[in-house]
Amino acid sequence: MKSVVVLISGSGTNLQAIIDAITSQQLPDTAISLVVSNRAAAFGLTRAQTAGIPTFYFPLKPYTDQGLSREQYDADLAQRVKEELGGKEPDLVVLAGWMHILSSHFIQKFPCGLINLHPALPGQFDGAHAIQRAYEAFVAGQCDHTGVMVHWVIPEVDRGEVILSRRVEIVKGDTQEMLEERIHLVEHGLLVEAIHKVLKL
């Protein structure tokens, strides 16, 4: 059985896509061993708990309040994940809407590798607010498409080797909300495909 750890910050729709894919055997012999959130109110925690998946909340604020570094947070987070897994190594760590940049202090603790879902094509709109920036570029006449990619995580934001990507057209009459909805639908399928590919299921 392949063990997957999922890190989230929000509503957990991509987490739900993974849960559903495991339930429907799209991801056979796979289990989510742990879901981690850096936000207490993240609905993804509820989704995980409903599915019987262990969870924990690990906020950054106590570290910043004490003047501790992001690297210390990352190292402690990695240690806590390992403790929750009973010292067992996961087969994959998935960032599914995790809104913190992770340093090598976390990344290097998981030789299995981390993959990240990003709502843009490689090199197009790296970093935060990618959908908003793509829509603004479309309105300004600078582009007619965006996309979704899943890539390996390295310390440089959204610059890791691409596993899968898919183009998403932006069409006349689109609102940003319409574009977001279309991108999210692509995200759900692409993330499941990428996990399947990486785990060689």
Buried (B, 14 or more C-beta within 10 A) or exposed (E): EBBBBBBBBBBBBBBBBBBBBBEEEBBEEBEBBBBBBBBEEBBBBEBBEEBEBEBBEBEBEEBEEEEEEBEBBBBBBBEBBBEBBEEEEBBBBBBBBBBBBBBEBBBEBBEBBBBBBBBBBBEBBBEEEBBBBBBBBBEEEEBEEBBBBBBBBBBEBBBBEBBBBBEBEBEEEBEBEEBBEBBBBBBBBBBBBBBBEBBEE
